[in-house]
Amino acid sequence: MKAKSRLQVKASTAKRFREFSKKNNSNQSETLDLILDFFEKNNLSPFETLVPSKVSIEQLIKKRIDAVIAILKDIEKKKINPTLAILEALMEAADPKNNYSNRKRDYEQDDTHPDFYK
């Protein structure tokens, strides 16, 4: 049997710690070991406050991602689609008989193309 030691803590703290251990389905030694490991692995001190919490950082990242998505949609709507329309109009004006719909129809009717037999 492993040697045990007693710690002197206030009764209210001991009660809270026992409840915390029961809530996490572990004995008190394991719970205390896990707590100490957590602080050591994450280089945290219980005496310092954490300025940005994980939740606030996550919310900030989500907001920034939403902003990036909005910017990309705006670029697509205001720059890419009009530019594509201008290019298609230029191609149509250069050779009106050979427009995109005719080329697509010709491609679909061409049985010499390898994709025809799929």
N, C-alpha and C positions, 0 to 999 in steps of 0.2 A: 504494500500500500504506500502511496506517495505521501510525503510529509505535507501537512497542511499548516497554514499560517492564518492568523487572525489580523484583520485590519480594523482600526478604530475609525468608524464613520458615524455621523449622526444617524439616529434611528429613522428619521424621515428619508434620508438618502438611501439607507439600506433597504427600506421598504420599496422605494421607487426602483432600485436596482433589481430587487427580487421580482417585482412585477414585470420589469422590462425583460428579464431572463425568461420568465414563464411565457410572456407574449411571443418571444422568438424561439420557443421550444428548445431551450438549451440550458445546461446547468450554469451556475454562477461563474465557475472558473473558465469555462469555454467562452462565455459571454465577455468576460473581462479580457481574456486573451484576444478575442476578435476585435474588441474596441481598441485595444492598444495597437494591434497590428494595423488596423485601419488608419490610425493617426500617424504611425511610423511610415507606412507605405505611401501615403499621400502628402507627407511632409506638412502636416497640419498641426496646429497647436490649439488646444481647447481654450486657451486664454486670449486668443486673437479672434476677432470677428471676421467672417468672410464677406468681403465687400460685394462681389458679384456672385450670386448663388447660381447653381447649375440651371435652375429653372429660368432665371432671368437671362442668362446667356443663351439658352435654347430659344427663348422667345425673341431675343434680339436677332439671332441667326435666321429664324423663320421670317421675321419682318424684312430682313435684308434680301433673302431669297425671293420673297414675294415682290420686292421692289425690282430686283433684277428681271424677274419674269415679266413684270409690267413694262419695263424698258424694252425688252426684246419684242414683246407683242406690239408696242408702239412703233418700233423700228420697222417691223414687218409690215404693219398697216400703212405707215406714212412714207416709207422709203422703198422697200423691196417690191411690194405689189405695184405701185405706180411705175417704177422703173421697168419692171417686167412688161407692163402694159405698153409702155413707150417703145420698148424693144420689139414687141410683137407687132405694133403698129408700123414701125419702121420696116420690119421684114415683110409685112403685108404690102406696104407701099412700094417696096423694091421689086417684088414679083407677085402681083395680085393673083395670078393663076395658080401659083404653087403655095397656097396657104396651108396652115397646119391641119385643118380638118380634111383637106384632100389627101395630104400625105398620110395621115392616120388611116383613112379609108383604103388607100392604095396598099398600105402595109398589111391591113387586115385581110385583103383579098389576094395578096401575093402568096401562092402556095409553094414557091421556091424557098421561102424563108424557113430556117430550121425550127422556129417556134410554131409554125403553122400546124404541125402534126402533133403537138402536145395536147 
